[in-house]
């Protein structure tokens, strides 16, 4: 592949079960807020677990992935590579190896999982709405991201087809009013701010958990997205902003190596 491939070293001295694992993500220019949220959540979780891996960025990771989504991780084994391409699948694998975080959850924390899932889903819905359905945001951001590095007219045709496909598969979201999406989103922010355990900067009273990584991924992606309909309401919750700042400082303070191929 021509050009520069960005490769971040996230090797730690803790668990060795993921040694030589590679996490592939879309390049920044190709990423939407939805892509960023997924990748930040996975990175955050792996870093919390001190799971050994390298992060590599390509412009066509969505075509490399079996699920056509970014990110995905390749974990070498004795016989073949294990390919995992969703937050849930990656968490499930790491937890099954005994190197995860969920085992530390108390019974009271586990009861929160269902509630948290619906709140996080409202964040996902808002991200998807402004990525694909809200036309002004799509035109200013998604169109250029998805069409990046493609020549005209493919730089217009491919994003348009992707948008049409998303609407076709999510017609109920297409029919929602923007005010409904925002109301659900703001209610979820308020609920998350109430559920956050201040002393531990976590949504678990027993310490860090996978939900922390998932919430961090969405909140940090929204903060940096430039989608003011989502980022401005988030400013009303200083404890959520502090939550993301602390995790970003503690879990993403790593070096970067750029490899030319």
N, C-alpha and C positions, 0 to 999 in steps of 0.2 A: 504494500500500500504506500503510495507516495505521500510526502508531507510529514508533518509532525504528529506523533502520537503522545498524548500526555499520560504519564504513568506516575501515580502517587505510591510511595512505599508506606504501607500500614502494617509492617511486620512488627510484632511485639515479642516479648520474652515469655509470655504466658502459654496458653494452650497451643499445642502443636498440631491439633487435628486438622487444621485448615492450611497447613504449610503448603506453599506453592499454589494456593487457590487464587483465582483471578476474578475480580468483579468487573464486568463490562458495563459501561454506561454511555448514553448519547453524549456527544460533545456539547458544550454550553450553547453554541450557536443553533443547534438542532433541537434543544430541549424546550418544552413547554412547562408551565407551572405544574401540570400533572406529572410529567416525567421527573422533574426536580424533586417533587414531594416523595415519590416512590424511592428514588435513589438516596436522598438524604436519610430517609427512614431506615433503609437497609444498612447504609454506612454507619449510622449512629448505633444501631443494634450490634453490628459486628464489632465496632470499637468498644462498646460497653462490655462485651464478652471477651475482649482482648483476643479476638479470632484473627489468625494470621492470614493476610491476603494482600494482593496488589490490585489497584484500581486503574483501569485503562479506559480511555475515552476514544470512541470512534464515531464518525458521522452516520454509520449505517448499522448501529447495534440493534435497532428495531428489526432489521432484516436478518441479523445473525441469530436472534432469539427465536426459540420454538414458539413462544407465545406472542411474538412480534411486539414485545414490550421491553422497555428499559427500566431497570437494569436486569442482568442475569449473572449468575455466578457459576464458574466451572471449578469443580473440586476434584483433583486427581485421586484416583484410588489404585489399588494393585492391578485391576483389570481394565478399567475404563474411567472416563470422566463422568462425574455426576453433574448434571445441568439443572439448576433451579432458577425460576424466573418470577417469583412473587415473594412479597414480604412474608406471607404466611408459610410458604414452602421452605424458605431459608430459615426462618425461626424454628419451624418444626424439625429441620435437620440438626441445627445446632443444639436445640434442647434435647433431642434424642441421643446426642453424643455426650450429654451430661456437662456441657460447657456453657449452658445458657443462663437465663435469669429467672424464668418462670417458677423454678422450684423454690425460690425464696418468697413467693407470694403467700401471704396469710389467707385464711378462709374468707375474712372480711374483704380483702382486696380482690379475690376471685369473683366475688359477687358483683363487683363493679364492671367486670369485663363486658357484659351484655349492654349495660348502660353506655359505657365508653364507645362501644362499637357503633351504636346508632349516632352518637355525637360526631365521631370521626367520619362516618358516612355522609353527614351533612356538609362537612368540610370538602369531601371529595366531590359531592354534587356541585357545590359552588365553584370549585376549580374547573370541573368539566363544563359547566354552563358558560363560564367566561372564556374558556379555551375554544369551544366549538360552536356555541349557540349565539351568544351575544355578538352581533355582527361587527360592531365597531371595535371591540377588543380583538376579535378574530382577525380583522383586517389589519390592525396595527401590530399585532404580535404573532399570533399563530401562523398566519399566512407566510410571513418571512421566515419563521423558525422551521416550519415543515418544508418550505420551498428552498431553504438554504442549500447552496452548492449545486442546485439544479438549474439548467439553462431554460430560458424562455422558449416555448410556453409551458414546459413541464413544471416550472416553479410556481405556476398558477393552477395548472390542471390537477396535479397530485394533491395539494392541500384541499382543493375544492372537492375532489372525489372523497378524500378522507372525511371532510366535514359532512358531506351528504351521507356517507356510510354511518357516521356516528349518529346523526339525526335519525336515520332509518332504524337503527338499533336501540335508540333511546328516545322514542317519540313522546313518552310521557314527560320527560324532562324538557323537551322542545316546547311542549304545550304549557309548561309552567310560566307564570308571570315572574318577571325579574324581582318584584317586591316579595314574592313568596320565597324565592331562593335566598334573598338577603335576610328575610325574617328568620328562616330556619338557621341560617349561618350565624346570625348574631345571637340567637338563643343558644346555639351550641357553644359559642365563645363564652357566654356568661356561665353556662353549666360547667365547662372545663375549668374556668377560673375558680369556681366554687369547689371543685373536686381536687384541685391541686393541693398537695400536702406541703405547706410552706417550709416546715423545718427540714424536710429531706429533699425539697425541690423535685418532687416525684409525685406520680399519681398512685403510688403505693406507699403505705406507711412503713413497709419493711425494706425500702430501698429501691434502687433502679429496677425497672421491669420493661418488657417489650413494648408496653403501651406508651411509655415515655418516649421511646425511639420513634414510634409511629406518629404520635402527636407532634413531636419536634419536627419531623420531616415535613408535615403539612404546614405548620406555623411558619417555619423558616422559609419554605418555598413561597408562601403567600407574602411574607415581609419583603422578599427580594423580587417579586414578580412584576412590580410596576402596575398591577391591577388595583387602582385606587378604591374601587368598590369593595374590595376585600381587605386591603392593607390598612385603610383608614379606620374602619371599625375595630381592628385589632389593637390600635393604639390606645383604646379605652381600657385595656386590661394590662396594667403594668406588671402584674405577677406572671402573666403568660410571656410577656416580653423578657422578663428577667429569667424565666425558665429556659427560653431558647438561648439567651446570651450565655448563661452558665454552661449549658451543654455544648454550645459551639466552642467555647473557650477550653473546656475540659476534654472534649472528645475529638476535636478537629485541629488540634495544635500539632500538625505534622509537616514534614518536609515534602518537597515535590521534585521529581526527576523527570525531565523531558527527554524522550528517546526519539531519535530520528531513524526512520526505517527507509 
